[in-house]
Amino acid sequence: MKKYFFFWFAIVAICVTLFSACKKEPVDYRDKWIGSYSFQIEYTYPTFIPHPEIPDHILIVYIDTTYTYSGSVKKSAQHHNKIIVDWGTDTIKWNGVDMTFFDQKNEITIDENGVLTYPEYGGTENNMFYPPADIKGHTIRFTITRGGLGAYGSWHVNGVKNKIR
């Protein structure tokens, strides 16, 4: 009987050692924000119109519009502290013709509290990322501008995470 007891004790000890010695994956704080989102974007963009009286001159008229987009938030594969926010596609028009296309998919730094920062858009070349920028609960918000002096686009982005059915 002692023989069986030591045998089963050895088997249990080996199993406990194997399972407890396995490397555990750390919890990734980004997981709670990953998923599909419904975005509402307030977009201000320039439309370039040839000046009717002065040749080779243009008028820049800013147009405000609001639209929705079904996008997503995913983890960055290259950076453990970044997420990829896919929030839309846009164009800039020249005299009514679509000229410039922006794929609105940005890799944004996020901390454990959901605060978003985007150092690449820190004010260089007229590209800006404005606070407040965060994910709180199931909502995300941020503002991005692109372009040059007198001709830039501005996107105020608000998203709500879609519920899993």
TIVOTOR-584539 format. One line per 8 residues: for each residue x, y, z of N, C-alpha, C, CB. Coordinates in Angstrom, 1 decimal, decimal comma. Atoms other than C-alpha are relative to their C-alpha. Glycine has a CB too. Layout:
residues N
X/Y/Z/X/Y/Z/X/Y/Z/X/Y/Z | ...;
end
This chain:
residues 165
0,8/-1,2/0,0/0,0/0,0/0,0/0,9/1,3/0,0/-0,9/0,0/1,2 | -0,9/-1,2/0,0/2,9/2,4/0,8/0,5/0,2/-1,4/1,1/-0,2/1,0 | -0,6/-0,1/1,3/4,2/1,7/-2,7/-1,0/0,8/-0,9/0,2/-1,4/-0,6 | 1,0/-0,8/0,8/0,9/3,0/-4,3/-0,1/1,4/0,4/-1,3/-0,7/0,1 | 0,1/-1,4/-0,5/0,8/6,0/-2,0/1,2/0,8/-0,5/0,0/0,0/1,5 | -1,2/-0,8/0,5/4,4/7,1/-3,0/-0,1/0,2/-1,5/1,2/-0,8/0,4 | 0,2/-0,1/1,5/3,6/6,4/-6,7/-0,9/1,1/-0,3/-0,5/-1,3/-0,6 | 1,0/-1,0/0,3/0,5/8,6/-6,7/0,5/1,4/0,5/-1,4/-0,3/0,6;
-0,5/-1,2/-0,5/2,2/11,2/-4,6/1,0/0,6/-0,9/0,7/-0,2/1,4 | -1,0/-0,5/1,0/5,1/11,4/-7,1/-0,7/0,5/-1,3/0,9/-1,2/-0,3 | 0,7/-0,5/1,2/2,7/11,7/-10,0/-0,7/1,3/0,2/-1,1/-1,1/-0,4 | 0,7/-1,3/-0,4/0,7/14,5/-8,3/1,1/1,1/0,1/-0,8/-0,1/1,3 | -1,0/-1,0/-0,2/3,9/16,3/-7,4/0,6/0,4/-1,3/1,2/-0,6/0,9 | -0,5/-0,3/1,4/5,2/16,1/-11,0/-1,0/0,9/-0,7/0,3/-1,3/-0,8 | 1,1/-0,8/0,7/1,9/17,4/-12,4/0,0/1,4/0,6/-1,3/-0,7/0,1 | 0,1/-1,4/-0,6/1,8/20,3/-9,9/1,2/0,8/-0,4/-0,1/-0,1/1,5;
-1,2/-0,7/0,4/5,4/21,2/-10,7/0,0/0,4/-1,5/1,3/-0,9/0,2 | 0,1/-0,4/1,4/4,8/21,1/-14,5/-1,0/1,1/-0,2/-0,4/-1,2/-0,8 | 1,0/-1,0/0,2/1,6/23,2/-14,3/0,4/1,4/0,6/-1,3/-0,4/0,5 | -0,3/-1,3/-0,6/3,0/25,8/-11,9/1,3/0,6/-0,6/0,2/-0,3/1,5 | -1,2/-0,5/0,6/6,3/26,1/-13,7/-0,2/0,6/-1,4/1,1/-1,1/-0,1 | 0,2/-0,5/1,4/4,7/27,0/-17,1/-0,1/1,5/0,1/-1,3/-0,5/-0,5 | 0,0/-1,5/0,1/5,2/30,6/-18,1/-1,4/0,5/-0,2/0,9/0,5/-1,1 | 1,3/-0,6/0,1/2,0/32,6/-17,6/0,1/1,3/-0,9/-0,6/0,4/1,4;
0,1/-1,2/0,8/1,0/35,3/-20,1/-0,5/1,1/0,8/-0,9/-0,2/-1,3 | 0,5/-1,2/-0,8/0,7/38,7/-18,4/-1,3/0,5/-0,6/1,1/1,1/0,1 | 1,2/-0,6/0,4/-2,6/40,4/-18,6/0,3/1,2/-0,8/-1,0/0,3/1,2 | -0,2/-1,2/0,8/-2,6/43,0/-21,4/-1,1/1,0/0,2/0,1/-0,4/-1,6 | 1,0/-1,0/-0,3/-4,4/46,1/-20,3/-0,8/0,5/-1,2/0,7/1,2/0,7 | 0,7/-0,5/1,2/-5,4/46,9/-23,9/-1,2/-0,9/-0,3/1,0/0,1/-1,1 | 1,1/0,9/0,4/-7,7/43,9/-24,1/-1,4/0,5/0,2/0,2/-1,3/0,8 | 1,4/-0,4/-0,3/-10,7/45,6/-22,5/-0,5/1,0/-1,0/0,0/0,6/1,3;
0,5/-1,0/0,9/-10,8/48,2/-25,3/0,0/-0,5/-1,5/0,9/1,2/0,0 | -0,1/0,5/1,3/-10,3/45,9/-28,3/-1,4/-0,4/-0,5/0,9/-1,3/0,0 | 1,3/0,4/0,6/-13,4/45,4/-30,6/-0,4/0,9/-1,1/-1,0/0,0/1,1 | 0,5/-0,9/1,0/-15,6/47,0/-33,1/-0,7/1,2/0,6/-1,0/-0,9/-0,9 | 0,5/-1,2/-0,5/-16,8/50,5/-32,7/-0,8/0,7/-1,1/1,1/1,0/0,5 | 0,8/-0,9/0,9/-19,4/52,9/-34,2/0,5/1,4/0,3/-1,5/-0,1/0,3 | -0,6/-1,3/-0,1/-17,7/56,2/-34,8/-0,9/1,1/-0,6/1,4/0,1/-0,7 | 0,6/-1,2/0,6/-19,3/59,6/-35,3/1,1/1,1/-0,1/-1,2/0,5/0,9;
-1,1/-1,0/0,3/-16,9/62,1/-36,9/-0,5/1,3/-0,4/1,0/-0,6/-1,1 | 0,3/-1,3/0,5/-17,3/65,8/-37,1/1,2/0,5/-0,7/-0,3/1,0/1,3 | -1,1/-0,3/0,9/-15,2/66,8/-40,0/-0,1/1,4/-0,6/0,0/-1,1/-1,2 | -0,1/-1,3/0,6/-14,2/70,3/-41,1/1,1/-0,1/-1,0/0,3/1,1/1,0 | -1,0/0,2/1,0/-12,4/70,3/-44,4/-0,1/1,2/-1,0/-0,2/-1,3/-0,8 | 0,0/-1,1/1,0/-11,3/72,8/-47,1/-0,5/-0,5/-1,3/1,4/0,6/-0,1 | 0,3/0,2/1,4/-12,8/73,0/-50,5/0,6/1,1/-0,8/-1,6/-0,1/-0,3 | -0,7/-1,0/0,8/-10,7/74,8/-53,1/-0,7/0,4/-1,2/1,4/-0,5/-0,3;
0,8/-0,5/1,2/-12,5/77,0/-55,6/0,8/1,0/-0,7/-1,4/0,6/0,5 | -0,7/-1,0/0,8/-10,8/78,9/-58,4/-0,7/1,4/0,2/0,1/-0,4/-1,5 | 0,5/-1,3/-0,1/-11,1/82,6/-57,9/-0,7/0,5/-1,3/1,1/1,0/0,5 | 0,7/-0,4/1,2/-13,7/84,0/-60,3/0,6/1,2/-0,8/-1,5/0,2/0,2 | -0,5/-1,2/0,6/-11,9/87,2/-61,0/1,5/0,1/-0,1/-0,5/1,2/0,8 | -1,5/-0,1/0,0/-8,2/86,6/-60,3/0,5/-1,3/-0,5/0,6/0,4/1,4 | -0,6/1,2/0,5/-6,5/84,0/-62,5/1,1/-0,6/1,0/0,5/0,1/-1,4 | -1,0/0,7/-0,8/-4,3/81,4/-60,7/-0,1/0,3/1,5/1,4/0,4/-0,5;
0,2/-0,1/-1,4/-5,8/82,2/-57,3/-1,2/-0,8/0,4/-0,3/1,5/0,3 | 1,1/0,9/-0,5/-8,1/80,1/-55,2/-0,7/0,6/1,2/0,5/-1,4/0,3 | 0,7/-0,3/-1,2/-10,7/80,6/-52,5/-0,1/-1,3/0,8/-1,4/0,6/-0,3 | 0,1/1,2/-0,8/-10,7/78,2/-49,6/-1,2/0,1/0,9/1,3/-0,2/0,9 | 1,3/-0,1/-0,7/-14,1/77,5/-48,2/0,0/-1,3/0,9/-1,3/0,0/-0,9 | 0,1/1,1/-1,0/-14,4/75,3/-45,0/-1,4/-0,5/0,1/0,6/0,4/1,3 | 1,3/0,7/-0,1/-17,3/72,8/-44,9/0,0/-0,9/1,2/-0,3/-0,8/-1,3 | 0,2/0,8/-1,2/-18,5/71,2/-41,7/-1,0/-1,1/-0,4/-0,5/0,8/1,2;
0,9/1,2/0,2/-20,1/67,7/-41,9/0,2/-1,0/1,1/0,3/-0,6/-1,4 | -0,1/1,0/-1,0/-20,8/64,9/-39,6/-0,4/-1,3/-0,7/-1,0/0,2/1,2 | 0,4/1,3/0,6/-20,8/61,2/-40,6/0,4/-1,1/1,0/0,8/-0,2/-1,3 | -0,3/1,1/-0,8/-20,6/57,8/-39,1/0,8/-1,0/-0,7/-1,4/-0,7/0,5 | -0,9/1,0/0,6/-18,2/54,9/-39,7/0,1/-1,2/1,0/1,4/0,6/-0,3 | -0,2/1,2/-0,8/-18,0/51,3/-38,5/1,4/-0,4/-0,1/-1,0/-1,1/-0,5 | -1,4/0,2/0,0/-14,5/50,8/-37,4/0,4/-1,0/1,1/0,8/1,2/0,1 | -0,4/0,9/-1,0/-12,4/49,0/-34,8/1,2/0,5/0,7/0,4/-1,3/-0,7;
-1,2/-0,2/-0,8/-9,7/49,1/-32,1/0,7/-1,3/0,1/-0,3/0,7/1,4 | -0,8/1,2/-0,1/-7,0/46,5/-32,3/1,3/0,3/0,7/0,3/-0,6/-1,4 | -1,3/-0,1/-0,6/-3,7/45,8/-30,5/1,0/0,1/-1,1/0,3/-1,2/0,9 | -1,2/-0,1/0,9/-0,5/46,9/-32,3/0,8/-1,3/0,2/0,8/1,2/0,3 | -0,9/1,2/0,0/1,6/43,8/-33,2/1,4/0,4/0,4/-0,1/-0,7/-1,3 | -1,4/-0,4/-0,1/4,8/45,8/-33,0/0,3/0,7/1,4/0,4/1,0/-1,0 | -0,2/-0,8/-1,2/4,3/47,9/-29,8/-1,0/-0,5/1,1/-0,1/1,5/-0,2 | 0,8/0,5/-1,1/3,0/46,6/-26,4/-0,9/1,2/0,6/0,8/-0,6/1,0;
0,7/-1,1/-0,6/1,7/50,1/-25,5/-0,8/0,8/-1,0/1,0/1,0/0,7 | 0,8/-0,7/1,0/-0,2/51,0/-28,7/-1,2/-0,8/-0,5/1,0/0,4/-1,2 | 1,1/0,6/0,6/-3,5/50,4/-30,3/-0,2/0,6/-1,4/-1,3/0,2/0,8 | 0,3/-0,5/1,3/-4,6/50,7/-33,9/-1,5/0,3/-0,1/0,4/-1,1/-1,1 | 1,4/-0,5/0,0/-7,8/52,8/-34,3/-0,3/0,2/-1,5/-0,2/1,3/0,8 | 0,5/-0,1/1,4/-9,5/52,3/-37,7/-1,3/0,7/0,1/-0,2/-1,4/-0,7 | 1,2/-0,9/-0,3/-12,0/55,2/-37,7/-0,6/0,7/-1,3/0,3/1,0/1,0 | 0,6/-0,5/1,1/-12,7/56,1/-41,3/0,8/0,2/-1,2/-0,6/1,3/0,3;
-0,7/-0,4/1,2/-11,7/57,3/-44,8/-0,6/1,3/-0,4/-0,2/-1,1/-1,2 | 0,4/-1,3/0,4/-11,8/60,8/-46,1/0,7/0,5/-1,3/0,3/1,0/1,1 | -0,6/-0,6/1,2/-11,0/62,9/-49,2/0,0/1,5/0,2/-0,7/-0,5/-1,3 | 0,1/-1,4/0,1/-10,2/66,5/-49,8/-0,3/0,3/-1,4/1,4/0,7/0,5 | 0,5/-0,3/1,4/-11,9/68,1/-52,8/0,7/1,2/-0,5/-1,5/0,2/0,1 | -0,6/-1,1/0,8/-10,4/70,4/-55,4/-1,0/0,3/-1,1/1,4/-0,2/-0,5 | 1,0/-0,4/1,0/-13,1/72,2/-57,3/-1,1/-1,1/-0,2/0,7/0,4/-1,3 | 1,0/1,1/0,1/-15,6/69,4/-56,5/0,5/-1,3/-0,4/-1,0/0,4/-1,0;
-0,6/1,3/0,4/-13,2/66,6/-57,5/0,8/-0,5/1,1/0,9/0,2/-1,3 | -0,8/0,6/-1,0/-11,8/64,2/-55,0/1,5/-0,1/-0,3/-0,6/-1,5/0,3 | -1,4/0,0/0,3/-8,1/64,7/-54,8/0,9/-0,8/0,9/0,5/1,5/-0,1 | -0,9/0,6/-1,0/-6,5/63,5/-51,6/-0,8/-1,0/0,9/0,7/1,1/0,9 | 0,7/1,1/-0,7/-7,4/60,3/-49,8/0,7/-0,2/1,3/-0,1/-1,3/-0,8 | -0,6/0,3/-1,3/-6,8/59,8/-46,1/-0,6/-1,3/0,5/-0,2/1,1/1,0 | 0,5/1,2/-0,6/-7,0/56,3/-44,7/0,1/0,2/1,5/0,9/-1,3/-0,4 | 0,0/-0,4/-1,4/-8,0/57,0/-41,1/0,3/-1,2/0,9/-1,3/0,7/0,4;
-0,4/1,1/-0,8/-6,1/54,2/-39,4/1,3/0,4/0,7/0,2/-1,4/-0,8 | -1,1/-0,6/-0,8/-3,8/55,5/-36,6/0,4/-1,0/1,1/-0,4/1,3/0,5 | -0,5/0,8/-1,1/-1,5/53,6/-34,3/0,3/1,0/1,1/1,3/-0,7/-0,5 | 0,0/-1,0/-1,1/-1,9/55,5/-31,0/0,5/-0,6/1,3/-1,4/0,7/0,1 | -0,5/0,5/-1,3/-0,1/55,1/-27,7/-1,1/0,1/1,0/1,2/0,8/0,5 | 1,0/0,0/-1,0/-2,4/54,2/-24,8/0,6/-0,5/1,3/-1,2/-0,9/-0,4 | -0,5/0,5/-1,3/-1,6/53,9/-21,1/-1,1/-0,8/0,7/0,4/1,2/0,9 | 0,9/0,9/-0,8/-3,2/51,7/-18,4/-1,4/0,7/0,3/0,6/-0,4/1,2;
1,2/-0,8/-0,3/-5,8/54,5/-17,7/-0,8/0,3/-1,2/0,4/1,2/0,8 | 0,8/-0,3/1,2/-7,0/54,8/-21,3/0,3/1,3/-0,6/-1,4/-0,1/0,3 | -0,4/-1,3/0,6/-5,2/58,1/-22,0/0,7/-0,3/-1,3/0,8/0,8/1,0 | -0,6/0,1/1,4/-4,3/58,4/-25,7/1,0/1,1/-0,2/-1,1/0,0/-1,1 | -0,9/-1,0/0,4/-1,2/60,2/-26,9/0,5/-0,5/-1,4/1,2/0,1/1,0 | -0,4/0,3/1,4/0,1/60,4/-30,5/1,2/0,9/-0,2/-1,1/0,3/-1,0 | -1,2/-0,9/0,1/3,7/61,8/-30,4/0,4/0,4/-1,4/1,2/-0,7/0,6 | -0,3/-0,3/1,4/4,0/61,6/-34,2/-0,8/1,2/-0,5/-0,3/-1,3/-0,8;
0,8/-1,2/0,4/1,3/64,3/-34,4/0,1/1,1/1,1/-1,5/-0,4/-0,1 | -0,2/-1,0/-1,1/2,9/66,6/-31,8/0,2/1,4/-0,5/1,2/-0,4/0,7 | -0,1/-1,3/0,4/2,7/69,7/-33,8/0,9/0,3/-1,2/0,3/0,9/1,1 | -0,9/-0,2/1,1/5,2/69,2/-36,6/-0,8/-0,1/-1,3/1,1/-1,1/0,0 | 0,6/-0,1/1,4/4,2/70,0/-40,2/-1,5/0,2/0,1/0,3/-1,3/-0,7 | 1,4/-0,4/-0,1/0,8/71,3/-39,1/-0,9/-1,2/0,3/-0,5/0,7/-1,2 | 0,8/1,2/-0,4/-0,4/67,8/-37,9/-0,1/0,0/1,5/0,6/-1,3/-0,6 | 0,1/-0,1/-1,5/-1,8/67,9/-34,4/-1,0/-1,1/0,5/-0,6/1,4/0,4;
0,8/1,0/-0,8/-3,4/65,4/-31,9/-0,4/0,7/1,3/0,7/-1,4/0,2 | 0,4/-0,8/-1,1/-5,5/67,3/-29,3/-0,6/-0,8/1,1/-0,9/1,1/-0,5 | 0,8/0,5/-1,2/-6,6/66,4/-25,8/-1,4/0,7/0,0/0,7/0,1/1,3 | 0,0/1,3/-0,6/-9,0/65,3/-24,5/0,1/-1,2/-1,0/-1,2/-0,1/1,0 | -0,1/1,2/0,9/-8,0/62,0/-26,0/0,1/-1,2/0,9/1,2/0,1/-0,9 | 0,0/1,2/-1,0/-9,0/58,8/-24,1/-1,0/-1,0/-0,4/-0,2/0,5/1,4 | 1,1/1,0/0,1/-11,0/55,7/-23,9/-0,4/-0,2/1,5/0,5/-1,4/-0,6 | 0,6/0,2/-1,3/-13,3/55,6/-20,9/-1,2/-0,9/-0,1/-0,4/1,4/0,6;
1,1/1,0/0,1/-15,5/52,6/-20,4/0,0/-0,5/-1,4/-1,3/0,6/0,4 | 0,2/0,5/1,4/-16,8/51,8/-23,9/0,0/1,2/-1,0/-1,3/-0,8/-0,1 | 0,0/-1,1/0,9/-16,2/55,2/-25,5/1,4/0,5/-0,2/-0,9/1,2/0,5 | -1,3/-0,5/0,4/-13,2/56,7/-27,3/-0,2/1,4/-0,6/0,7/-1,0/-1,0 | 0,1/-1,3/0,6/-12,6/60,3/-28,3/1,4/0,6/-0,2/-0,8/1,0/1,0 | -1,3/-0,7/0,3/-9,8/62,4/-29,9/-0,3/0,9/-1,1/1,1/-1,0/-0,3 | 0,0/-1,0/1,1/-9,2/65,2/-32,3/1,3/0,0/-0,8/-0,4/1,4/0,5 | -1,2/-0,1/0,8/-6,7/65,2/-35,2/-0,2/1,1/-1,1/0,3/-1,4/-0,7;
0,0/-0,9/1,2/-5,9/67,9/-37,7/1,2/-0,3/-0,9/0,1/1,5/0,5 | -1,0/0,2/1,0/-3,9/67,6/-40,9/0,0/1,1/-1,0/-0,1/-1,4/-0,7 | -0,1/-0,9/1,1/-2,7/70,0/-43,5/0,9/1,2/0,3/-1,4/0,6/-0,3 | -0,9/-1,2/-0,2/-1,0/73,4/-43,8/-0,8/1,2/0,4/0,7/0,3/-1,3 | 0,6/-1,2/-0,4/-1,7/76,9/-42,8/-1,1/0,4/-1,0/1,0/1,1/0,2 | 1,1/-0,5/0,9/-5,0/78,1/-44,2/-0,7/-1,1/-0,8/0,5/0,9/-1,0 | 0,6/1,1/0,7/-5,9/74,6/-45,6/0,2/-1,3/0,7/0,6/-0,1/-1,5 | -0,1/1,2/-0,8/-6,3/71,9/-43,0/-1,3/-0,6/0,2/0,7/0,3/1,3;
1,2/0,7/-0,4/-8,8/69,3/-42,1/0,0/-0,3/1,4/-0,2/-1,3/-0,9 | 0,1/0,2/-1,4/-10,0/68,7/-38,6/-1,1/-1,1/0,2/-0,4/1,3/0,8 | 0,9/1,1/-0,3/-11,6/65,5/-37,3/-0,2/-0,1/1,5/0,5/-1,4/-0,6 | 0,4/0,2/-1,4/-13,4/65,3/-33,9/-0,6/-1,4/0,0/-0,9/1,1/0,6 | 0,4/1,4/0,1/-13,8/61,6/-33,4/-0,5/-0,5/1,3/1,2/-0,9/-0,4 | 0,7/0,6/-1,2/-16,2/59,9/-30,9/-0,5/-1,3/-0,4/-1,1/0,9/0,5 | 0,4/1,4/0,3/-16,7/56,2/-30,8/-0,6/-0,7/1,1/1,2/-0,8/-0,6 | 0,6/0,9/-1,0/-18,8/53,7/-28,9/0,2/-1,4/-0,4/-1,6/0,4/0,2;
-0,2/1,4/0,3/-17,9/50,1/-28,6/-1,3/-0,7/-0,2/0,8/-0,6/1,2 | 1,2/0,8/0,2/-20,4/47,8/-30,1/-0,1/-1,2/0,9/0,0/-0,5/-1,5 | 0,2/1,1/-0,9/-21,9/45,2/-27,8/0,0/-1,3/-0,8/-1,4/0,1/0,7 | 0,0/1,4/0,6/-21,3/41,5/-28,6/-1,3/-0,6/0,2/1,2/-0,9/0,5 | 1,4/0,6/-0,2/-24,6/39,8/-29,3/0,1/-1,5/0,3/-0,8/0,2/-1,3;
end
